[in-house]
Amino acid sequence: MSLAAFVDEAAIASGAAELRGAASTVAFDRVSVAYRGAVVLKPLTLEVAAGEILAMIGPSGSGKTTALRAVAGFVRPASGRIRIGGADVTDLPPYARGLAMVVQNYALFPHMRVFDNVAFGLHARRAPKALVEARVAEALSVVGMAPYVRRYPRELSGGQQQRVAIARALAVRPKVLLLDEPLSALDAQIRRSMVEEIARLHGELPDLTVLYVTHDQSEALTLADRIAILKDGALSAVGRTGDLYRRPPNRFSAEFLGRANLLSVVVESDADASGFVAVRAGDERLVVPGADDRVGATRLLCVRPQNLTLAPDGAHSNRLVGTLREIHWQGELTHLVAQVGDALLRVVATRLPTIPARGERLEMFFAPADASLIAEDADV
């Protein structure tokens, strides 16, 4: 039996009934995982609220899939406890946890039509025929696959097959849905379409809690209410998606979640009433948010490429001056790389009337609120 199908069956076994009636929170309480003595997930404490989408991202080997498999029950923690709906499920088998899982390779049965693939978990529970037909029809309607009910997987595109896999998971009415890089096997255009489908799906099922493991930062930014960033088996940062993007707490999260320009600066003033401080970058004095930064401290100034412009926007714009090193034209967008001191700063410009030449002096501007400060030694 495939992993996804097994979890679908697990989600409807008799032991899951009590969990499905409980709140759909998920909690890691100092959960660690080790394989043959090697620790792959360091003690992780993290809570997922009922009805939210939490994306777990990080480089290969960071522990994100291991954490997901621990929730599913396919990995036994070396220490710590896992709770779903407030109930300790650490010692429960997968079929008693009241959840469903979708993996990246669809995991559909090739000899079964769409209807039977979606109905598989319900049949395993010996659900009445009328209930099976109603649940299958509802799940396929939610993912937009009702017209394909009689087709075999080989007669579907990759995106359609993944929709069927999601429908199969939804048919068992889980409180928690685990998605393990479900779109990584799709091409870019289909992947974008599926991201929109998953966002729409969650809008229609607001009580469904989703843990979404992905290596694609744009998917996480588009879908997630909150993002957890893992590095080397440890939690590097967690926060609401917009906050984590605009105010990353450390260098790794700044660079991993979207590109970030990082420039060493020195704090020159205490914070004013609005929480802004003055910092110096070479010959330029800049104003940025920094309520907790002391005078004389060295910090990393973080500003996203799309927040740098080539013309000031108002009298309070900060200015940086550098030398243009690279130009990458992409239609309406032009990507520029300028050297400022020892740092290379990236600018994403739109509809430039003229393209500057390499080696030219380049002035770049950004609004004070579009920057943040990071302690240079802040990492995990």
C-alpha positions as CSV (number, residue, x, y, z in Angstrom):
1,M,0.0,0.0,0.0
2,S,1.3,3.5,-0.8
3,L,2.2,6.0,1.9
4,A,-0.6,8.4,1.0
5,A,-3.2,5.6,0.7
6,F,-2.1,4.1,4.0
7,V,-2.5,7.5,5.7
8,D,-5.9,7.9,4.1
9,E,-7.0,4.6,5.5
10,A,-5.4,5.5,8.8
11,A,-7.5,8.7,9.0
12,I,-10.8,6.8,9.0
13,A,-9.9,3.9,11.3
14,S,-12.1,3.6,14.4
15,G,-9.4,5.0,16.7
16,A,-9.5,8.4,14.9
17,A,-13.1,9.3,15.7
18,E,-12.4,11.0,19.0
19,L,-9.5,13.0,17.5
20,R,-11.6,14.2,14.6
21,G,-14.1,15.6,17.1
22,A,-11.4,17.6,18.9
23,A,-9.8,20.8,18.0
24,S,-7.3,20.4,15.1
25,T,-4.3,22.0,16.9
26,V,-0.9,20.4,16.4
27,A,1.9,20.7,19.0
28,F,5.5,19.6,19.0
29,D,6.8,19.5,22.6
30,R,10.6,19.3,22.5
31,V,10.4,16.6,19.8
32,S,13.7,15.2,18.5
33,V,14.4,12.4,16.0
34,A,17.5,10.4,15.5
35,Y,18.5,7.8,12.9
36,R,21.1,5.3,14.0
37,G,22.4,7.7,16.6
38,A,22.5,10.7,14.3
39,V,20.2,13.5,15.4
40,V,18.3,14.8,12.4
41,L,15.7,16.8,14.3
42,K,16.8,18.7,17.3
43,P,14.3,19.3,20.2
44,L,11.5,21.2,18.4
45,T,8.8,23.1,20.3
46,L,6.2,24.5,18.0
47,E,2.4,24.9,18.0
48,V,0.0,25.0,15.0
49,A,-3.3,26.7,15.6
50,A,-6.5,25.1,14.5
51,G,-7.5,26.2,11.0
52,E,-4.1,27.7,10.0
53,I,-1.7,26.8,7.3
54,L,1.9,26.5,8.7
55,A,4.6,26.1,6.0
56,M,7.8,24.4,7.1
57,I,10.7,25.4,4.8
58,G,14.5,24.9,4.8
59,P,17.3,23.4,2.8
60,S,17.6,19.7,2.2
61,G,18.4,17.9,5.4
62,S,17.0,20.6,7.6
63,G,14.5,18.3,9.3
64,K,11.2,19.6,7.8
65,T,10.0,16.3,6.3
66,T,11.2,14.4,9.4
67,A,9.0,16.7,11.5
68,L,6.0,16.1,9.3
69,R,6.5,12.3,9.4
70,A,6.7,12.4,13.1
71,V,3.3,14.0,13.2
72,A,2.0,11.4,10.8
73,G,3.4,8.6,13.0
74,F,5.8,7.2,10.5
75,V,8.8,8.4,12.6
76,R,9.2,7.6,16.3
77,P,10.6,10.6,18.3
78,A,13.7,10.0,20.3
79,S,12.3,12.4,22.8
80,G,9.4,14.8,23.3
81,R,5.7,14.5,22.7
82,I,3.3,15.2,19.8
83,R,-0.2,16.4,20.5
84,I,-3.2,16.7,18.1
85,G,-6.3,18.4,19.3
86,G,-4.7,18.5,22.8
87,A,-4.4,14.7,22.9
88,D,-1.0,13.1,23.2
89,V,-0.6,10.9,20.0
90,T,3.1,10.1,20.4
91,D,2.5,6.5,21.1
92,L,-0.5,6.1,18.8
93,P,-0.1,4.3,15.4
94,P,-0.8,6.4,12.2
95,Y,-4.3,5.1,11.8
96,A,-5.4,6.5,15.1
97,R,-4.3,10.1,14.7
98,G,-7.2,11.5,12.6
99,L,-5.1,13.0,9.8
100,A,-4.4,12.6,6.1
101,M,-1.3,13.1,4.1
102,V,-0.5,14.0,0.5
103,V,3.0,13.3,-0.9
104,Q,4.9,14.6,-3.9
105,N,4.5,11.6,-6.2
106,Y,0.7,11.4,-6.2
107,A,0.7,7.8,-5.0
108,L,-2.5,6.9,-6.9
109,F,-3.4,3.3,-7.7
110,P,-2.8,3.0,-11.5
111,H,-5.4,0.2,-11.9
112,M,-8.2,2.2,-10.2
113,R,-10.3,4.9,-11.7
114,V,-10.5,8.3,-10.1
115,F,-13.7,7.3,-8.1
116,D,-12.1,4.2,-6.6
117,N,-8.8,6.1,-5.7
118,V,-10.8,8.7,-3.8
119,A,-13.1,6.1,-2.2
120,F,-10.2,3.9,-1.1
121,G,-10.0,5.0,2.5
122,L,-13.8,5.0,2.9
123,H,-14.0,1.5,1.5
124,A,-11.4,0.4,4.0
125,R,-13.7,1.5,6.8
126,R,-16.6,-0.3,5.1
127,A,-18.5,2.9,4.9
128,P,-22.0,2.6,3.4
129,K,-22.2,2.9,-0.4
130,A,-24.4,6.0,-0.2
131,L,-21.9,7.7,2.1
132,V,-18.9,6.7,-0.1
133,E,-20.6,8.2,-3.2
134,A,-21.5,11.4,-1.4
135,R,-18.1,11.9,0.1
136,V,-16.3,11.1,-3.2
137,A,-18.5,13.5,-5.2
138,E,-18.0,16.2,-2.6
139,A,-14.2,15.8,-2.5
140,L,-13.9,15.8,-6.3
141,S,-16.1,18.8,-6.6
142,V,-14.0,20.8,-4.1
143,V,-10.8,20.1,-6.2
144,G,-12.5,20.6,-9.5
145,M,-12.2,17.0,-10.7
146,A,-15.8,15.8,-10.8
147,P,-15.9,15.5,-14.6
148,Y,-13.0,13.0,-14.5
149,V,-14.5,10.5,-12.1
150,R,-14.3,7.5,-14.6
151,R,-10.7,8.1,-15.8
152,Y,-7.6,6.2,-14.8
153,P,-4.6,8.1,-13.5
154,R,-2.7,7.5,-16.8
155,E,-5.4,9.6,-18.5
156,L,-4.8,12.6,-16.3
157,S,-2.1,15.3,-16.3
158,G,0.3,15.7,-13.3
159,G,-1.7,18.5,-11.9
160,Q,-5.0,16.6,-12.2
161,Q,-3.4,13.5,-10.5
162,Q,-2.4,15.7,-7.6
163,R,-5.9,17.1,-7.3
164,V,-7.2,13.5,-7.1
165,A,-4.6,12.8,-4.3
166,I,-5.8,15.8,-2.4
167,A,-9.5,14.7,-2.9
168,R,-8.6,11.3,-1.5
169,A,-7.2,12.9,1.6
170,L,-10.2,15.2,2.0
171,A,-12.8,12.4,1.6
172,V,-12.0,11.0,5.0
173,R,-12.7,14.4,6.6
174,P,-9.4,14.9,8.4
175,K,-8.9,17.7,10.9
176,V,-5.3,17.9,10.0
177,L,-3.9,17.7,6.4
178,L,-0.2,17.0,5.9
179,L,1.3,18.1,2.6
180,D,4.9,16.9,1.9
181,E,6.2,18.9,-1.1
182,P,3.0,18.0,-3.0
183,L,3.8,20.2,-6.0
184,S,7.5,19.6,-6.5
185,A,6.9,17.1,-9.3
186,L,4.9,19.5,-11.4
187,D,6.1,22.0,-14.0
188,A,6.2,25.7,-13.1
189,Q,2.9,26.7,-14.7
190,I,0.9,23.8,-13.2
191,R,2.5,24.5,-9.9
192,R,1.3,28.1,-9.8
193,S,-2.2,26.9,-10.7
194,M,-2.1,24.3,-7.9
195,V,-1.0,26.9,-5.4
196,E,-4.1,28.9,-6.3
197,E,-6.2,25.8,-6.0
198,I,-4.9,25.0,-2.5
199,A,-5.5,28.6,-1.4
200,R,-9.0,28.4,-2.7
201,L,-9.5,25.0,-1.0
202,H,-8.5,26.3,2.4
203,G,-10.8,29.2,1.9
204,E,-13.7,26.7,1.5
205,L,-12.5,24.6,4.4
206,P,-11.4,27.1,7.0
207,D,-11.4,24.7,9.9
208,L,-8.8,22.4,8.2
209,T,-5.3,22.7,9.8
210,V,-2.6,22.3,7.2
211,L,1.1,21.5,7.7
212,Y,2.8,22.2,4.4
213,V,6.4,21.2,3.8
214,T,8.0,22.8,0.7
215,H,11.3,23.9,-0.6
216,D,9.6,26.6,-2.7
217,Q,9.6,29.9,-0.9
218,S,7.0,31.5,-3.2
219,E,4.6,28.7,-2.3
220,A,5.1,29.3,1.4
221,L,4.7,33.1,1.0
222,T,1.5,32.7,-1.0
223,L,-0.2,30.0,1.1
224,A,1.0,30.1,4.7
225,D,-0.4,32.0,7.6
226,R,2.8,31.4,9.4
227,I,6.2,30.0,8.3
228,A,8.7,27.9,10.3
229,I,12.3,27.9,8.9
230,L,14.5,25.0,9.8
231,K,18.2,24.7,9.4
232,D,20.5,21.8,10.3
233,G,17.6,20.1,12.2
234,A,16.8,23.1,14.4
235,L,14.1,25.8,14.2
236,S,15.8,29.0,13.0
237,A,12.8,31.3,12.9
238,V,9.0,31.2,13.1
239,G,6.4,33.9,12.6
240,R,3.5,35.3,10.6
241,T,4.4,35.2,7.0
242,G,4.5,39.0,6.4
243,D,6.3,39.7,9.7
244,L,8.9,37.1,9.0
245,Y,9.5,38.4,5.5
246,R,9.7,42.1,6.5
247,R,11.5,41.6,9.9
248,P,13.7,38.5,9.7
249,P,15.2,37.7,13.1
250,N,18.6,36.4,11.8
251,R,20.8,36.3,8.7
252,F,19.7,32.8,7.6
253,S,16.0,33.5,7.6
254,A,16.6,36.8,5.8
255,E,18.6,35.1,3.0
256,F,16.5,31.9,2.8
257,L,13.0,33.4,2.7
258,G,13.3,35.5,-0.4
259,R,16.5,37.3,-1.4
260,A,17.7,39.9,1.0
261,N,20.3,42.7,0.7
262,L,22.5,42.7,3.8
263,L,24.8,45.6,4.5
264,S,26.9,46.1,7.6
265,V,26.0,49.4,9.5
266,V,26.8,51.1,12.8
267,V,24.0,52.5,15.0
268,E,24.5,56.2,15.6
269,S,21.5,57.3,17.7
270,D,19.0,56.0,20.2
271,A,15.5,55.3,18.9
272,D,13.1,58.2,18.5
273,A,9.5,58.2,19.6
274,S,8.5,56.2,16.5
275,G,11.1,53.5,17.0
276,F,13.6,54.6,14.3
277,V,17.3,54.9,14.8
278,A,20.1,56.5,12.6
279,V,22.7,54.2,11.3
280,R,25.8,54.8,9.2
281,A,26.8,52.8,6.1
282,G,30.1,54.2,4.8
283,D,29.4,57.9,4.1
284,E,25.6,57.6,4.1
285,R,23.5,58.2,7.2
286,L,20.2,56.2,7.1
287,V,17.1,56.1,9.2
288,V,15.6,52.6,9.9
289,P,13.5,50.8,12.5
290,G,15.6,49.8,15.5
291,A,14.0,50.3,18.9
292,D,16.3,47.8,20.7
293,D,19.6,48.7,19.1
294,R,22.2,50.6,21.2
295,V,24.5,53.3,19.9
296,G,27.8,52.0,18.6
297,A,26.4,48.5,17.9
298,T,27.2,46.9,14.5
299,R,24.2,45.5,12.7
300,L,23.2,44.1,9.4
301,L,20.8,46.3,7.4
302,C,18.3,44.2,5.6
303,V,16.3,45.5,2.7
304,R,14.6,43.5,-0.1
305,P,15.6,44.0,-3.7
306,Q,12.1,45.1,-4.7
307,N,12.2,47.8,-2.0
308,L,15.2,49.5,-3.6
309,T,14.4,52.1,-6.3
310,L,16.5,54.2,-8.5
311,A,14.6,57.4,-7.7
312,P,13.7,58.9,-4.3
313,D,10.1,58.5,-3.1
314,G,9.6,61.6,-1.0
315,A,11.9,63.7,1.1
316,H,12.6,60.9,3.7
317,S,14.0,58.3,1.4
318,N,17.3,56.7,2.4
319,R,20.1,56.8,-0.2
320,L,22.9,54.3,-0.9
321,V,25.5,54.9,-3.6
322,G,27.3,52.0,-5.4
323,T,28.9,50.9,-8.6
324,L,26.8,48.8,-11.1
325,R,28.3,45.4,-11.6
326,E,25.6,43.3,-13.3
327,I,22.5,43.9,-15.4
328,H,19.9,41.2,-16.2
329,W,17.0,42.4,-18.3
330,Q,13.7,40.3,-18.1
331,G,11.1,42.3,-20.0
332,E,9.3,44.7,-17.6
333,L,11.8,43.8,-14.8
334,T,15.4,44.6,-14.8
335,H,17.7,43.0,-12.1
336,L,20.7,45.1,-11.2
337,V,23.6,44.2,-8.9
338,A,25.5,47.1,-7.4
339,Q,28.6,47.0,-5.2
340,V,28.3,49.2,-2.0
341,G,31.5,48.8,0.0
342,D,32.1,45.1,0.4
343,A,28.5,44.1,-0.2
344,L,26.6,43.4,-3.4
345,L,23.1,44.8,-3.4
346,R,20.4,43.6,-5.8
347,V,17.7,45.9,-7.2
348,V,14.5,44.9,-9.0
349,A,13.5,47.8,-11.2
350,T,10.4,48.1,-13.4
351,R,10.2,49.8,-16.8
352,L,13.5,51.6,-16.8
353,P,13.5,54.4,-19.4
354,T,17.2,53.7,-20.0
355,I,19.4,50.9,-18.9
356,P,22.5,52.0,-17.1
357,A,25.9,50.6,-18.1
358,R,28.2,48.4,-16.0
359,G,30.6,50.4,-14.0
360,E,28.3,53.5,-13.7
361,R,27.6,55.1,-10.4
362,L,24.2,54.0,-9.1
363,E,22.1,55.7,-6.6
364,M,19.5,53.5,-4.8
365,F,16.8,54.6,-2.5
366,F,14.5,53.0,0.0
367,A,11.8,54.0,2.6
368,P,12.9,53.8,6.2
369,A,10.0,51.4,7.0
370,D,11.1,49.0,4.3
371,A,14.3,48.0,6.2
372,S,15.2,46.2,9.3
373,L,18.3,45.6,11.5
374,I,19.7,42.2,12.4
375,A,22.3,41.4,14.9
376,E,25.4,40.2,13.1
377,D,25.8,37.1,15.2
378,A,22.1,36.2,15.1
379,D,21.7,32.9,13.3
380,V,19.7,29.9,14.7
